[in-house]
Amino acid sequence: MILAYIDPGSGSILIQVVLASCIGGIAVFWSKIKALFTGKKPDAAQKPEDSSKPE
């Protein structure tokens, strides 16, 4: 018989990790998520510039 036990401290840390990952993912991709619902394109300032273009 296998007994599995997660104490409350470990459970709360696991919940914090999951929630922080979700919130971090939303923060990183916020402009794309917002564009999905508004129908607008994400800001052009978010895209990296092409360094191969001559100035």
N, C-alpha and C positions, 0 to 999 in steps of 0.2 A: 504494500500500500504506500502510495506517494502522498506525503503531506506537504502542501505548499502554504507558506505563511508570508504575508507582506505586512510588516508593522506599519502603523499609521504615519510615521516619519517618512518611510520609503514611498508610501502611497502618495503623500502630499508632494514630495519632490517629483515623482513621475507626472502628477497632474500639472505641476508648474512647468515642467519641460515641454509637455504637449501644448499647453496654452501659450507659452512663450514662442514656440515654433510657429504656431498658427498666426499669432499677432505679428511676428517678425516677417513671415511670408506675405501677409497683407501689406505691411509697411513697405517692403521692397517692391512689390508689384502694384502699388496703389494707382499709379497713373494708367496702367493697362486695365485694371479692374474698373476704374472710373470711366475709361473710354468705352469699355464693353457695355456699360449701362446707359451712357449718354449718347453713344453713337458717334462721338468725335474721335479723331485720331489723337494718340498720346503726343505730348509736347515734343517739338523737334529738338529742344534743348537737352533732352534726356539721351539723345543718340550721340555716340562718339563721332568726332569728325574724322574724315578720311585724311590721313597724314601724307598720302602719296600725291595729293593735288599740289601743283606748283602755286606759289603765291604771287 
